[in-house]
């Protein structure tokens, strides 16, 4: 028997190794009892200053490694009873045991070998939160990662907040150790996914910290903090705190991040700005900060999600009338025209329609539409086989709006082809979608009555053949065909 270890503990250690090798479930309780008995034995409670204490700690490490290393190799979900030894091991005074145990728990959570709810129910949350304040970065890092993983479910988020876990996480998010900081901010992000826990975070001062972390040199910290701020921004009550940080700090930081070479960070920054831009004052500040130029650059990105994030923000800016002149003068209409020619994404087309519709409300905007490829792009989307019905409705709505301006009405007539007219005729016959039917018929009617060139196009043999194929669809379609074949009255 080793010096300093009682005969009972020596036997327990022997039994422990045997039980570990004979896992799983039938020996779970025996393993748990072994660890509990080991931790209760007086010979293992002596101070570190004695050699017996050192030997005891060595055996404790041996026991921890034997169990945890074996669990890491098991492929099947583990029974909840196996979590009980973790509580004892987490409460160990030995730093190495804490490292081994927290690392093992990380692996179990990452590999879904245990239920996150069961981890909470077993009472492991409090020891993990205490270890966030450990002086050892490895223990802190592992504990933060465990808490972040646990915070992925609603019930666990409530448990973390109820256990006063917010302050330790905020402190850890200021850590100089990049691993600790990254996992802490990940946990904060997960806590923003529930409104109540988000509110507690904001009350404890999370917003200024998250805004500051946007300037971190760690790309993951940037992403987590920006994503958390985006979640917070979905609740308008938090906007005053977010925008009240001195000298428009948050908006400037988000605009800087929007130009990041890391695409997911740039996209997330756009999303956060888009949510915040629902406020008119925020829109005015963004325009003052020259946000259009970097957004135009993102529209040319080869990555569709990044383009979609940028155009969503721009369409929001275009809805506010005072912004329109600036957007037109920055050449946005020309960029949108090129975008429509090369993208078939419904999201991009829909936002483009919003921008064109709003910016064409001024004479400068109408001229910009004429000088761009916007009409060509809209007509291309109209006849595309991949365009959804919802997007077709948006496109016809925009074309209907544009035909209300004489300048654009004449210009549209020069670009329309039999294929486009045929599509409009088909849409006008869709009685199950009255809005689409009305707008399509209205576009044809306006162009027919006001432009001779359009009448020439409609009289072509190709169009006539196409119209015959849809002639029998409905009485309304037949009446419409009869009407458009009559020469315009002088």
Buried (B, 14 or more C-beta within 10 A) or exposed (E): EEEBBBEEBBEBBEBBBEBBEEBBEEBBBBBBBBBBBBBEBEBBEBEEEEEBBEBBBBBBBBBBBBBBEBBEEBEEEBBBBBBBBBBBBBBBEBBBBBBBBBBBBBBBBEEEBBBBBBBBBBEBBBBBBEBBEBEBBBBBBBBBBBBBBBBBBEEBBBBBBEBEBBEBBBBBBEBEBBBBBBBBBBBBBBBBBBEEBBBBBBEBEBBBBBBBBBBBEBBBBBBBBBBBBBBBBEBEEBBEBBBEBEEBBBBBBBBEBBEBEEBBBBBBBBBBBBBBBBBEEBBBBBBEBEBBEBBBBBBEBEEEBBBBBBBBBBBBBBBBEEBBEBBBEBBBBBBBBBBBEEBBBBBBBBBBBBBBBBBBBBEBBBBBBBEBBBBEBBBBBBBBEEBEEEBBBBBBBBBBBBBEBEBBBBBBBEEBBBBBBBBBBBBBBBEEBEEBBBBBBBBBBBBBBBBEEBBEBBEEEEBEEBBEEBEEBBEEBBEBBEEBEEEEEE
